[in-house]
Amino acid sequence: MMTWLLGLGTLALLIFLFGYFLLSLIMIIPTWRICTRAGFSGALSLFHLLPVVGQFLILAVLAFAQWPNGEDQTQLR
């Protein structure tokens, strides 16, 4: 009985990891384009492959870093 439960838990973990990896691969393409348009290296989007921390790292860089290709807001006024 215990072996069956461990096997079910392992299967659930594998399904979760496969889903996470698939979602990460889907998110790499738009993030790559956003990073290159902002002036960053597109390889920055590969951080999506890091569990949990990768998405927050990319969001932090895009939100708080000075964009090399970005426009200064004071020039628009």
Number of C-alpha atoms within 10 A of each C-alpha: 5 7 8 9 10 11 11 12 12 12 12 12 12 12 12 12 13 12 12 17 16 12 13 20 15 12 16 19 13 12 21 18 15 16 20 16 15 17 14 20 13 18 12 17 25 18 18 23 18 14 13 11 11 17 17 14 16 17 12 11 14 16 10 8 10 14 16 11 12 10 11 10 7 6 6 6 5
